[in-house]
Amino acid sequence: MSSQCPTLRAAILVVSTTAAKDPSTDAAQATLRSVFEQDGGNQWMVAETQIVSDDSAEIQRQITLWTEPVDAGKDVINLVVTTGGTGFAVADRTPEAVSPLLHKQAPGLVHGMLSASLAITPFAMMSRPVAGVRHNTVIITLPGSPKGAKENLQAVIKTLPHACLQAAGANSRTLHSGGVKKLEQEAGLGSQGQAQAQAHTHAHTHTHSHHHDHGHNCHRHTHSHGHSHGHNHGNLVRLTSENPKSNDPSLGPSRRHRSSPYPMLSVDDALSLIAKCIPSPTTTTAKVTPDLVGKVLAQDVYATAPVPAFRASIVDGYAVVVPPSGHLRGVYPVVSTSHATSSSNLSPLKEGQIARITTGAPLPPGANSVVMVEDTVLITTTKTTHQTTGQEIEEESSVEILSDDIVKPGANIREIGSDIPLNTLLLPSNTLLSPASIGLLSSIGTQSITIYSPPTISILSTGDEIVDPSLPRELSLGEVRDCNRPTLLSAISQLGFTPLDIGIVSDKTNHLETTLRKALRQSDIVLTTGGVSMGEFDLLKPTIERSLGGMIHFGRVNMKPGKPTTFATVPVKNNDGTKTEKVIFGLPGNPASALVTFYLFVLPALHQLAGITPVGLPKVPVVLGHDFPLDKSRPEYHRAVVTVSKDGRLLATSTGEQRSSKVGSMEGANALLCMPAGPEALKKGERVEALLVGELRSDLA
């Protein structure tokens, strides 16, 4: 096979918290490279290497990035080998991280590695390798010790080219032409070759783990120390359960969870997790235009020019030269005119002369004060030709100043930089740009500024029963018109963000996976509705964990409505090839639940990505306008109308029936009342907090 096989691309993933902190401690990577070079028959190129901590999310994230489907003509990773984390120590979690990612199992490769190892030592049975195929890539897990990793890889490396070619889509009929003997001959195998391979291979599992747990932290780092040679050392305690937690759809409905495996988080804890996991906002350069209103400034802006840039009159009147006495009463010749227009040839003004001047016009050189036109009387005129029309007009030739008061220098003058001095801080970073902000920037001639890049958000609805509302036909039994997507698209646009309409996705894993991948590549946040509960067709959580290699940070929230709200992060390769992590919010399918949880959880994430502070809805204290029943077990976000009463209080009244499927409960609502759980109703006149989703109204009654 070596003469026919193209060069295959391999990636090595070292799983070791110790090596992640200090790469110089890793010896396995160099050892595995030597196996590919010396035993790989010149068929391999190690194209990628990476070191990650003993953490399931980090392992899954890196493997997912390497094994995502690539466009035709681009290089695919044919083989991923991991080393480390396959023993019995508390922190050894590589098999648990890799198994959910595999689309096809490869027990034969596992058997080959274990058989070769068991020929050397019975402790090989303490190793826990897994192998299989994800998309077009073969994945195998090796022990952490360089010696054990080398001998396990040597046991299977001659068969791996054949496996990789098949996984990459090669024609099986062509590959198998000539029979098994030919395949063995081309691979340098056969019964004798296999026996020799087993004779010099033994399994030596030695894993180092460094594990630190922060509970529901976004990166879920864990901390403990363990060395495994088939047994544990020390008194170690398992701190976290392994992903995935969701149903495996391939096992059928009888094997699904009967109750949610996700812990019930409080709303505050859920919001805290979101804040930790949302990526930092990115920045971009933008031209100063009215379109920037609502965007957030990412850098301080300083005045690069004073405003005004010249001494200007703040009234219509006459520019004068105030004598030392300050007395100006008398008749003066009008020797020039200064209008609020571009001018570079103003004649100097001398004491005893005046110049007619309009508001905003520059003062002639020498002038040091302006007398208002109301304090003067026209004495004489002269005929002259209008500069624009060419018509003959009467022009002022002398004017009497009537003021008996002392005229002070600087009166009625806007000095240079009196509005905006040069180099002063004009707008600080994190300013939410308003129309006045655009005016300020324009006044100093700022052409472009640095802003936080506005996030984009993709919206999709899930469910075979969902029908696009634009279809002009009667519904069949069981069908439901999609109102969530239009509602959320409208809400996002109203808030000043850019929504992308992905449409409706059927309850099929492959369809959902493909659609989510596309949405993740083209947006910062993906927002789904439906498919997050406990039904056999609720596929969002399994798809995120098992197909996308993502991590679900919470899958239930202690609230009403919206208990099954889901928040996850997924490793993604963008269309430009850069690697990053994107966010998925899975909102409930019931209309009221979807909109309430959007305002409560998605809006703060959008604000954080956009650089807007404070994040989320504004909160105000309100007085209950009537008795409100409480849910006995869960805090409720009650849809309500808040008005400003005649005595200045904020008065809250319910929109009525609060059933989560009743979209009408949000119609007219401008607030969500934060109601505690409890056995009895809250009485009229009691105070609660309200989150404002709309403008306050006045009580005109």
C-alpha positions as CSV (number, residue, x, y, z in Angstrom):
1,M,0.0,0.0,0.0
2,S,2.9,2.4,0.7
3,S,3.6,2.8,-3.0
4,Q,0.0,3.7,-3.8
5,C,-1.0,5.6,-0.7
6,P,-0.8,9.5,-0.7
7,T,0.8,11.3,2.1
8,L,-1.6,11.2,5.1
9,R,-1.9,14.1,7.6
10,A,-1.8,13.2,11.3
11,A,-2.4,15.4,14.4
12,I,-1.0,14.6,17.9
13,L,-2.9,15.8,21.0
14,V,-1.0,15.6,24.3
15,V,-3.4,15.5,27.2
16,S,-1.5,16.6,30.3
17,T,-2.1,19.5,32.7
18,T,1.6,19.4,33.6
19,A,2.7,19.7,30.0
20,A,0.1,22.4,29.3
21,K,1.8,24.5,31.9
22,D,5.3,23.6,30.9
23,P,5.6,22.1,27.4
24,S,9.2,21.1,28.1
25,T,8.0,18.3,30.3
26,D,6.3,16.5,27.4
27,A,8.3,13.7,25.8
28,A,5.4,11.8,24.2
29,Q,5.1,14.1,21.2
30,A,8.6,13.6,20.0
31,T,8.3,9.8,20.6
32,L,5.1,9.6,18.5
33,R,6.7,11.7,15.7
34,S,9.5,9.1,15.5
35,V,7.0,6.3,15.2
36,F,5.4,8.0,12.2
37,E,8.8,8.7,10.6
38,Q,10.4,5.3,11.3
39,D,7.4,2.9,11.2
40,G,5.0,4.7,9.0
41,G,6.4,3.7,5.7
42,N,6.9,7.3,4.5
43,Q,3.1,7.7,4.4
44,W,2.6,10.2,7.2
45,M,3.1,13.9,7.8
46,V,2.5,15.2,11.4
47,A,0.6,18.4,10.4
48,E,-0.8,19.5,13.8
49,T,0.3,19.2,17.5
50,Q,-1.4,20.6,20.5
51,I,-1.2,20.2,24.3
52,V,-4.3,20.5,26.5
53,S,-5.1,20.0,30.2
54,D,-6.8,17.0,31.6
55,D,-10.2,18.6,30.9
56,S,-13.0,17.0,28.8
57,A,-14.1,20.3,27.3
58,E,-10.5,21.2,26.2
59,I,-10.0,17.7,24.7
60,Q,-13.3,17.8,22.8
61,R,-12.8,21.4,21.7
62,Q,-9.4,20.6,20.0
63,I,-10.5,17.4,18.4
64,T,-13.7,19.0,17.1
65,L,-11.6,21.8,15.5
66,W,-9.3,19.2,13.8
67,T,-12.1,17.0,12.6
68,E,-14.7,19.4,11.3
69,P,-15.7,18.8,7.7
70,V,-13.6,20.9,5.3
71,D,-14.3,22.2,1.8
72,A,-13.2,20.2,-1.2
73,G,-9.6,20.8,-2.1
74,K,-8.6,21.7,1.5
75,D,-6.4,19.5,3.6
76,V,-8.2,17.1,6.0
77,I,-6.7,15.7,9.1
78,N,-6.7,11.9,8.4
79,L,-5.7,10.7,11.9
80,V,-5.8,12.2,15.4
81,V,-3.8,10.4,18.1
82,T,-4.2,11.4,21.7
83,T,-1.7,10.5,24.4
84,G,-2.6,10.6,28.1
85,G,-5.6,10.3,30.3
86,T,-6.5,6.7,29.5
87,G,-5.9,5.2,33.0
88,F,-8.0,4.9,36.1
89,A,-6.9,8.1,37.9
90,V,-9.7,10.6,38.9
91,A,-8.5,13.1,36.3
92,D,-8.1,10.5,33.5
93,R,-11.0,11.4,31.2
94,T,-9.7,11.2,27.6
95,P,-11.9,8.1,26.7
96,E,-15.0,9.8,28.1
97,A,-14.2,13.0,26.2
98,V,-13.5,11.2,22.9
99,S,-16.2,8.6,22.8
100,P,-19.2,11.0,22.4
101,L,-17.4,12.6,19.4
102,L,-17.1,9.3,17.4
103,H,-19.6,8.7,14.7
104,K,-18.3,5.1,14.2
105,Q,-16.6,2.9,16.7
106,A,-13.4,1.0,15.8
107,P,-13.2,-1.9,18.3
108,G,-10.7,-3.8,16.1
109,L,-8.1,-1.1,16.6
110,V,-8.7,-1.1,20.3
111,H,-8.3,-5.0,20.3
112,G,-5.1,-4.7,18.3
113,M,-3.5,-2.3,20.8
114,L,-4.6,-4.3,23.9
115,S,-3.7,-7.6,22.4
116,A,-0.1,-6.4,21.6
117,S,0.2,-5.0,25.1
118,L,-1.2,-8.0,26.9
119,A,1.5,-10.2,25.3
120,I,3.9,-8.2,27.4
121,T,2.2,-7.4,30.7
122,P,-1.2,-8.3,32.3
123,F,-1.4,-4.7,33.5
124,A,-2.3,-3.7,29.9
125,M,-5.9,-4.6,30.9
126,M,-5.8,-1.4,33.0
127,S,-5.6,0.8,29.9
128,R,-8.9,2.2,28.5
129,P,-8.3,3.1,24.9
130,V,-11.0,4.0,22.5
131,A,-10.9,4.4,18.7
132,G,-13.2,5.3,15.9
133,V,-14.1,7.7,13.1
134,R,-15.5,11.2,13.3
135,H,-16.5,12.6,9.9
136,N,-13.5,11.8,7.7
137,T,-10.9,11.4,10.5
138,V,-9.8,8.3,12.4
139,I,-9.2,8.9,16.1
140,I,-7.3,6.7,18.6
141,T,-6.3,7.3,22.2
142,L,-2.9,6.2,23.5
143,P,-1.4,5.9,27.0
144,G,0.4,8.9,28.5
145,S,3.9,7.4,28.9
146,P,6.1,7.8,25.9
147,K,7.0,4.1,25.9
148,G,3.4,2.9,26.2
149,A,2.2,5.4,23.6
150,K,4.9,4.3,21.2
151,E,4.2,0.6,21.4
152,N,0.5,1.0,21.1
153,L,0.8,3.1,18.0
154,Q,3.4,0.7,16.5
155,A,0.8,-2.1,17.0
156,V,-1.7,-0.5,14.6
157,I,0.2,2.0,12.5
158,K,0.5,-0.3,9.4
159,T,-3.2,-0.8,9.2
160,L,-4.1,2.9,9.8
161,P,-3.5,4.1,6.2
162,H,-6.1,1.7,4.9
163,A,-8.5,2.9,7.6
164,C,-7.8,6.6,6.9
165,L,-8.3,6.2,3.2
166,Q,-11.7,4.5,3.7
167,A,-12.7,7.2,6.2
168,A,-11.7,9.9,3.8
169,G,-14.1,8.5,1.2
170,A,-11.9,6.3,-1.0
171,N,-13.7,3.6,-3.1
172,S,-13.7,0.4,-1.0
173,R,-14.0,-1.8,-4.1
174,T,-10.8,-0.4,-5.5
175,L,-9.0,-0.5,-2.1
176,H,-9.9,-4.2,-1.6
177,S,-9.2,-5.4,-5.1
178,G,-6.7,-8.3,-4.8
179,G,-8.0,-9.5,-1.5
180,V,-6.7,-9.5,2.1
181,K,-3.4,-11.1,1.2
182,K,-2.5,-8.2,-1.1
183,L,-3.6,-5.7,1.6
184,E,-1.3,-7.4,4.2
185,Q,1.6,-7.5,1.7
186,E,1.2,-3.8,0.9
187,A,1.0,-2.9,4.6
188,G,4.0,-5.1,5.4
189,L,1.9,-7.3,7.6
190,G,0.6,-10.9,7.5
191,S,0.6,-13.5,10.3
192,Q,4.3,-13.4,10.8
193,G,4.5,-9.6,10.6
194,Q,1.7,-9.3,13.1
195,A,3.3,-11.7,15.5
196,Q,6.5,-9.7,15.4
197,A,4.6,-6.5,16.0
198,Q,3.0,-8.1,19.1
199,A,6.2,-9.5,20.3
200,H,7.9,-6.2,20.7
201,T,4.9,-4.2,22.0
202,H,3.8,-3.9,25.5
203,A,1.3,-1.6,27.2
204,H,2.6,0.7,29.8
205,T,-0.1,3.1,30.9
206,H,1.3,6.1,32.8
207,T,-0.9,9.2,33.0
208,H,-0.4,12.4,34.7
209,S,-3.4,14.5,35.5
210,H,-3.7,17.9,37.0
211,H,-7.3,18.7,37.7
212,H,-9.0,21.8,39.2
213,D,-12.7,22.3,39.5
214,H,-14.6,25.6,39.5
215,G,-18.0,24.0,39.4
216,H,-19.9,25.5,36.5
217,N,-17.0,27.7,35.3
218,C,-17.0,28.2,31.6
219,H,-13.7,26.3,31.1
220,R,-14.4,23.8,33.9
221,H,-10.8,23.5,35.1
222,T,-10.1,21.0,37.8
223,H,-7.2,20.4,40.1
224,S,-6.0,17.2,41.6
225,H,-2.9,15.0,41.1
226,G,-2.8,11.4,40.1
227,H,-0.4,8.8,38.6
228,S,-1.9,5.7,37.2
229,H,-0.1,2.4,36.6
230,G,-3.3,0.4,36.7
231,H,-4.2,1.6,40.2
232,N,-4.8,4.9,42.0
233,H,-2.4,6.6,44.4
234,G,-3.7,8.7,47.2
235,N,-7.2,9.5,48.4
236,L,-8.8,11.1,45.3
237,V,-12.4,12.2,44.9
238,R,-14.2,12.6,41.6
239,L,-15.3,16.2,41.5
240,T,-17.4,16.5,38.3
241,S,-19.5,14.2,36.2
242,E,-18.5,13.6,32.6
243,N,-20.0,15.0,29.4
244,P,-22.2,14.2,27.7
245,K,-25.2,14.4,30.0
246,S,-27.9,14.4,27.3
247,N,-29.8,11.6,25.8
248,D,-28.2,9.4,23.1
249,P,-30.9,9.6,20.3
250,S,-29.5,6.4,18.7
251,L,-30.6,4.3,21.7
252,G,-34.3,5.0,21.1
253,P,-37.0,6.6,23.3
254,S,-37.0,3.8,25.9
255,R,-33.4,4.7,26.9
256,R,-34.0,8.5,27.3
257,H,-33.8,10.2,30.6
258,R,-37.0,10.2,32.6
259,S,-35.9,13.4,34.5
260,S,-33.4,16.0,33.4
261,P,-29.8,15.2,34.3
262,Y,-28.9,18.9,34.4
263,P,-28.8,20.6,37.8
264,M,-31.4,23.3,38.4
265,L,-29.6,26.7,38.5
266,S,-30.9,29.9,39.9
267,V,-31.3,32.8,37.5
268,D,-28.5,34.7,39.2
269,D,-26.1,31.7,38.8
270,A,-27.2,31.2,35.1
271,L,-26.5,34.9,34.4
272,S,-23.1,34.7,36.1
273,L,-22.2,31.7,33.9
274,I,-23.2,33.5,30.8
275,A,-21.1,36.6,31.8
276,K,-18.0,34.3,32.3
277,C,-18.4,32.5,29.0
278,I,-19.3,35.3,26.6
279,P,-16.2,36.2,24.6
280,S,-14.7,39.6,24.9
281,P,-16.1,42.1,22.4
282,T,-14.1,42.7,19.3
283,T,-13.4,46.2,17.8
284,T,-13.6,47.7,14.4
285,T,-12.9,51.1,12.8
286,A,-16.0,52.9,11.5
287,K,-16.6,56.2,9.7
288,V,-18.5,58.9,11.7
289,T,-22.0,58.8,10.4
290,P,-25.5,58.9,11.9
291,D,-25.6,55.0,11.6
292,L,-23.3,54.9,14.7
293,V,-26.0,55.9,17.1
294,G,-26.5,53.0,19.5
295,K,-22.9,51.6,19.0
296,V,-20.3,51.7,21.8
297,L,-17.0,53.6,21.6
298,A,-14.0,51.3,22.2
299,Q,-11.4,54.0,22.6
300,D,-11.2,57.5,24.2
301,V,-11.6,60.3,21.7
302,Y,-9.7,63.5,22.3
303,A,-10.3,66.9,20.6
304,T,-7.8,67.3,17.8
305,A,-8.9,70.9,17.2
306,P,-10.4,73.6,19.5
307,V,-14.1,74.5,19.1
308,P,-14.5,77.3,18.0
309,A,-11.3,77.5,16.1
310,F,-11.6,81.3,15.9
311,R,-12.9,84.2,18.1
312,A,-16.6,84.4,17.2
313,S,-19.5,86.6,18.0
314,I,-22.4,85.1,19.9
315,V,-24.9,87.8,18.9
316,D,-25.8,90.0,15.9
317,G,-24.3,93.4,16.4
318,Y,-21.1,95.4,16.0
319,A,-17.5,94.4,16.7
320,V,-15.7,97.2,18.5
321,V,-12.3,98.1,20.0
322,V,-13.1,99.0,23.6
323,P,-11.0,102.0,24.8
324,P,-9.3,102.0,28.2
325,S,-12.2,103.9,29.7
326,G,-14.8,101.4,28.6
327,H,-17.1,104.1,27.4
328,L,-18.5,103.6,23.9
329,R,-21.5,105.8,23.6
330,G,-21.4,107.8,20.4
331,V,-21.6,107.6,16.6
332,Y,-19.1,105.4,14.8
333,P,-18.3,104.7,11.1
334,V,-19.1,101.1,9.9
335,V,-15.9,100.2,8.1
336,S,-16.5,96.5,7.3
337,T,-18.8,93.5,7.6
338,S,-18.2,90.0,9.0
339,H,-20.6,87.3,8.2
340,A,-20.7,83.6,9.4
341,T,-19.0,82.4,6.3
342,S,-15.6,81.5,5.1
343,S,-13.4,84.6,5.1
344,S,-9.6,85.1,5.0
345,N,-9.4,88.9,4.3
346,L,-11.0,90.7,7.3
347,S,-9.5,94.1,7.7
348,P,-8.0,95.0,11.1
349,L,-10.3,97.2,13.2
350,K,-9.0,100.3,15.0
351,E,-10.3,102.2,18.0
352,G,-13.1,104.5,16.8
353,Q,-14.3,102.1,14.1
354,I,-16.9,99.4,14.2
355,A,-17.7,96.4,12.0
356,R,-21.2,94.9,11.5
357,I,-21.1,91.2,12.6
358,T,-23.5,88.3,12.6
359,T,-23.9,85.5,15.1
360,G,-21.1,83.0,14.7
361,A,-19.0,85.2,12.5
362,P,-15.2,85.7,13.2
363,L,-14.1,88.9,14.9
364,P,-11.9,91.2,12.7
365,P,-8.3,91.5,13.9
366,G,-8.1,94.1,16.7
367,A,-11.7,93.8,17.8
368,N,-12.1,92.9,21.5
369,S,-15.9,93.1,22.2
370,V,-19.3,93.0,20.5
371,V,-22.2,95.4,21.1
372,M,-25.7,93.9,20.5
373,V,-27.7,95.4,17.6
374,E,-30.4,96.2,20.1
375,D,-28.1,98.8,21.7
376,T,-27.6,100.8,18.5
377,V,-29.4,103.2,16.2
378,L,-28.7,103.5,12.4
379,I,-27.6,107.1,11.7
380,T,-26.6,107.3,8.0
381,T,-26.5,105.0,4.9
382,T,-24.8,105.0,1.5
383,K,-25.7,103.4,-1.8
384,T,-23.6,100.4,-2.9
385,T,-23.9,97.3,-5.1
386,H,-24.9,94.0,-3.6
387,Q,-22.0,91.5,-4.0
388,T,-24.2,88.6,-4.9
389,T,-27.2,90.0,-6.8
390,G,-25.5,93.1,-8.3
391,Q,-28.5,95.3,-7.3
392,E,-28.1,98.7,-5.8
393,I,-28.8,98.7,-2.0
394,E,-28.6,101.0,1.0
395,E,-25.6,100.1,3.2
396,E,-25.0,101.3,6.8
397,S,-22.3,103.9,6.9
398,S,-22.6,105.1,10.5
399,V,-24.3,103.8,13.7
400,E,-24.8,105.2,17.1
401,I,-24.0,103.1,20.2
402,L,-26.5,103.9,22.9
403,S,-25.0,102.1,25.9
404,D,-24.1,104.3,28.9
405,D,-22.6,101.3,30.8
406,I,-19.0,100.4,30.8
407,V,-18.3,97.9,28.0
408,K,-15.9,95.2,29.0
409,P,-13.4,93.5,26.6
410,G,-14.6,90.0,25.7
411,A,-18.3,90.7,26.0
412,N,-20.5,88.6,23.6
413,I,-17.4,86.8,22.3
414,R,-16.9,83.0,22.1
415,E,-13.2,82.6,22.6
416,I,-11.0,79.9,20.8
417,G,-11.6,76.5,22.5
418,S,-14.2,77.9,24.9
419,D,-16.6,75.1,23.8
420,I,-14.1,72.3,23.4
421,P,-10.4,73.0,24.3
422,L,-7.7,71.3,22.2
423,N,-6.7,67.9,23.5
424,T,-9.5,67.5,26.0
425,L,-11.2,64.2,26.4
426,L,-14.2,64.5,24.2
427,L,-15.9,61.0,24.6
428,P,-14.5,58.3,27.0
429,S,-14.3,54.7,26.0
430,N,-17.5,52.7,26.5
431,T,-19.7,55.7,25.6
432,L,-23.0,54.6,24.1
433,L,-23.1,56.8,21.0
434,S,-26.1,59.2,20.8
435,P,-27.1,61.9,18.3
436,A,-25.3,64.4,20.5
437,S,-22.2,62.2,20.3
438,I,-22.2,62.3,16.5
439,G,-22.6,66.0,16.7
440,L,-19.5,66.3,19.0
441,L,-17.4,64.1,16.8
442,S,-18.4,66.1,13.7
443,S,-17.6,69.4,15.4
444,I,-13.9,68.5,15.7
445,G,-13.7,66.9,12.3
446,T,-13.3,63.3,13.5
447,Q,-13.5,61.1,10.4
448,S,-13.4,57.6,12.0
449,I,-13.5,56.1,15.4
450,T,-12.9,52.6,17.0
451,I,-16.1,51.0,18.2
452,Y,-17.1,47.5,19.5
453,S,-18.2,45.3,16.6
454,P,-21.9,44.9,16.8
455,P,-22.7,41.2,17.3
456,T,-24.8,39.2,14.9
457,I,-27.3,36.6,16.0
458,S,-28.8,33.8,14.1
459,I,-32.4,32.7,14.8
460,L,-33.9,29.3,14.1
461,S,-36.9,27.4,15.1
462,T,-36.9,23.6,15.6
463,G,-39.6,21.0,15.2
464,D,-41.3,18.9,12.5
465,E,-44.6,20.4,13.6
466,I,-43.5,24.0,13.0
467,V,-44.9,25.7,9.8
468,D,-43.7,29.0,8.4
469,P,-46.5,31.6,9.1
470,S,-46.2,32.9,5.5
471,L,-47.6,29.7,4.0
472,P,-51.2,30.5,2.8
473,R,-52.9,27.3,3.8
474,E,-54.9,25.7,6.5
475,L,-52.9,23.8,9.1
476,S,-52.9,20.0,9.3
477,L,-53.6,18.2,12.5
478,G,-50.6,18.7,14.8
479,E,-49.1,21.6,12.9
480,V,-48.3,24.9,14.6
481,R,-47.4,28.2,12.9
482,D,-44.0,29.6,13.9
483,C,-44.5,32.7,16.0
484,N,-41.3,32.5,18.0
485,R,-38.9,33.3,15.1
486,P,-40.8,36.4,13.8
487,T,-41.2,37.7,17.4
488,L,-37.5,37.3,18.3
489,L,-36.3,38.7,14.9
490,S,-38.5,41.8,15.6
491,A,-37.2,42.1,19.2
492,I,-33.6,41.9,18.1
493,S,-34.0,44.5,15.4
494,Q,-35.8,46.8,17.8
495,L,-32.9,46.6,20.2
496,G,-30.5,47.7,17.4
497,F,-28.8,44.4,16.7
498,T,-28.5,42.4,13.4
499,P,-30.6,39.2,13.3
500,L,-30.0,36.5,10.7
501,D,-33.1,34.4,9.8
502,I,-32.0,30.7,9.5
503,G,-35.6,29.4,9.2
504,I,-37.1,26.2,10.5
505,V,-35.1,23.0,11.2
506,S,-36.6,19.6,11.3
507,D,-36.2,17.1,14.2
508,K,-33.4,15.2,12.6
509,T,-29.9,15.1,14.1
510,N,-28.0,15.5,10.8
511,H,-30.2,18.4,9.6
512,L,-29.8,20.2,13.0
513,E,-26.1,19.6,13.1
514,T,-25.5,21.0,9.6
515,T,-27.7,24.0,10.2
516,L,-26.1,24.8,13.5
517,R,-22.6,24.6,12.0
518,K,-23.6,27.0,9.3
519,A,-25.2,29.4,11.8
520,L,-22.2,29.3,14.1
521,R,-19.8,30.2,11.3
522,Q,-21.7,33.3,10.3
523,S,-22.8,34.7,13.6
524,D,-21.6,35.4,17.1
525,I,-24.7,33.9,18.9
526,V,-27.1,31.2,17.7
527,L,-30.5,31.4,19.2
528,T,-32.9,28.4,18.9
529,T,-36.4,27.8,20.2
530,G,-37.8,24.4,20.9
531,G,-36.1,21.0,21.3
532,V,-34.7,21.6,24.8
533,S,-37.1,19.5,26.9
534,M,-37.3,15.7,27.6
535,G,-39.0,14.4,24.5
536,E,-37.4,11.8,22.2
537,F,-37.2,14.5,19.5
538,D,-35.7,17.2,21.7
539,L,-32.3,17.0,20.0
540,L,-30.6,20.3,20.7
541,K,-28.6,19.1,23.7
542,P,-27.5,15.8,22.2
543,T,-26.4,17.5,19.0
544,I,-24.4,20.1,20.9
545,E,-22.6,17.6,23.1
546,R,-22.3,14.6,20.7
547,S,-22.0,16.1,17.3
548,L,-20.6,19.6,17.8
549,G,-18.2,18.8,20.7
550,G,-19.7,21.7,22.7
551,M,-20.3,22.1,26.4
552,I,-23.7,22.7,27.9
553,H,-23.1,25.1,30.9
554,F,-26.7,24.8,32.1
555,G,-29.8,23.0,30.9
556,R,-32.3,24.0,33.5
557,V,-33.1,27.2,35.3
558,N,-35.3,27.6,38.4
559,M,-37.8,30.0,37.0
560,K,-41.2,30.2,35.5
561,P,-41.6,30.3,32.5
562,G,-38.5,29.0,30.9
563,K,-37.2,26.1,33.1
564,P,-35.5,24.1,30.2
565,T,-33.5,27.1,29.0
566,T,-30.1,25.9,27.7
567,F,-26.8,27.7,27.4
568,A,-23.8,26.2,25.6
569,T,-20.5,27.1,24.0
570,V,-19.1,25.3,20.9
571,P,-15.6,25.3,19.3
572,V,-15.9,26.7,15.7
573,K,-13.7,27.3,12.7
574,N,-14.9,30.4,11.0
575,N,-15.2,30.8,7.3
576,D,-11.8,32.6,7.2
577,G,-10.2,29.6,9.0
578,T,-9.7,31.2,12.4
579,K,-10.6,29.1,15.4
580,T,-12.9,30.5,18.1
581,E,-15.7,29.6,20.4
582,K,-19.3,30.6,19.8
583,V,-22.5,30.6,21.9
584,I,-25.8,28.8,21.6
585,F,-28.9,29.7,23.5
586,G,-31.6,27.1,23.4
587,L,-34.8,28.7,24.5
588,P,-38.1,26.9,25.2
589,G,-40.6,26.4,22.4
590,N,-43.5,28.0,24.2
591,P,-43.9,31.6,22.9
592,A,-44.1,33.4,26.2
593,S,-41.2,31.4,27.6
594,A,-39.1,32.1,24.5
595,L,-39.5,35.9,24.7
596,V,-39.1,36.1,28.5
597,T,-35.9,34.1,28.5
598,F,-34.6,36.1,25.5
599,Y,-34.9,39.3,27.5
600,L,-33.5,37.7,30.7
601,F,-30.5,35.7,29.3
602,V,-29.8,36.6,25.6
603,L,-30.0,40.4,25.9
604,P,-27.3,40.6,28.5
605,A,-25.0,38.5,26.3
606,L,-25.7,40.7,23.3
607,H,-25.0,43.8,25.5
608,Q,-21.7,42.2,26.7
609,L,-20.6,41.4,23.2
610,A,-21.5,44.9,22.0
611,G,-19.6,46.6,25.0
612,I,-22.9,48.1,26.4
613,T,-23.0,48.6,30.1
614,P,-24.9,48.0,32.3
615,V,-26.1,44.8,30.6
616,G,-29.7,43.5,30.5
617,L,-33.0,45.1,31.2
618,P,-33.3,48.1,33.6
619,K,-34.8,47.2,37.0
620,V,-37.1,49.5,39.0
621,P,-39.2,49.1,42.1
622,V,-43.0,48.9,41.5
623,V,-46.2,48.8,43.6
624,L,-48.7,46.0,42.9
625,G,-52.0,47.3,41.6
626,H,-53.9,44.1,42.8
627,D,-53.3,40.7,44.4
628,F,-50.8,38.5,42.5
629,P,-50.8,34.7,43.0
630,L,-47.4,33.1,43.4
631,D,-46.0,29.8,42.1
632,K,-45.3,27.5,45.0
633,S,-42.0,26.1,43.8
634,R,-40.4,28.5,41.3
635,P,-39.8,32.2,41.0
636,E,-41.9,33.7,38.3
637,Y,-41.4,36.5,35.8
638,H,-44.9,37.8,35.5
639,R,-45.8,39.7,32.4
640,A,-47.3,43.1,33.5
641,V,-48.1,46.7,32.5
642,V,-46.3,49.4,34.6
643,T,-47.8,52.9,34.6
644,V,-46.8,56.1,36.3
645,S,-49.7,57.0,38.6
646,K,-50.9,60.5,39.4
647,D,-49.1,60.4,42.7
648,G,-45.8,59.5,41.0
649,R,-45.7,55.8,41.9
650,L,-45.0,53.0,39.4
651,L,-48.0,50.8,39.5
652,A,-48.0,47.2,38.1
653,T,-51.0,45.3,36.8
654,S,-51.0,41.8,35.2
655,T,-51.6,41.1,31.5
656,G,-53.8,38.2,32.6
657,E,-53.4,34.5,32.1
658,Q,-49.6,33.6,32.4
659,R,-49.6,30.2,30.7
660,S,-46.2,29.8,28.9
661,S,-47.8,28.9,25.6
662,K,-50.0,32.0,25.6
663,V,-48.2,34.5,23.4
664,G,-50.9,37.1,24.2
665,S,-49.5,37.4,27.7
666,M,-46.6,39.4,26.3
667,E,-48.9,41.7,24.2
668,G,-49.0,45.1,25.9
669,A,-46.5,44.1,28.6
670,N,-43.8,46.6,29.3
671,A,-42.4,44.8,32.3
672,L,-41.5,41.4,33.9
673,L,-42.3,41.4,37.6
674,C,-39.7,39.5,39.6
675,M,-42.1,37.4,41.8
676,P,-40.7,35.0,44.5
677,A,-42.0,31.5,45.0
678,G,-44.4,31.1,47.8
679,P,-47.6,29.5,49.0
680,E,-49.7,32.7,49.2
681,A,-50.5,35.6,47.0
682,L,-48.7,39.0,47.2
683,K,-51.2,41.6,48.2
684,K,-52.2,44.8,46.5
685,G,-49.8,47.6,47.5
686,E,-46.8,45.4,48.1
687,R,-43.5,46.3,46.4
688,V,-41.6,44.1,44.0
689,E,-38.8,44.7,41.4
690,A,-39.7,44.9,37.7
691,L,-37.5,44.5,34.6
692,L,-38.6,47.0,32.0
693,V,-39.0,45.6,28.5
694,G,-40.8,48.8,27.1
695,E,-41.5,52.4,27.8
696,L,-43.3,53.5,31.0
697,R,-46.9,54.7,30.5
698,S,-48.7,57.5,32.3
699,D,-51.9,56.8,34.2
700,L,-54.2,59.5,32.7
701,A,-57.4,58.3,34.5
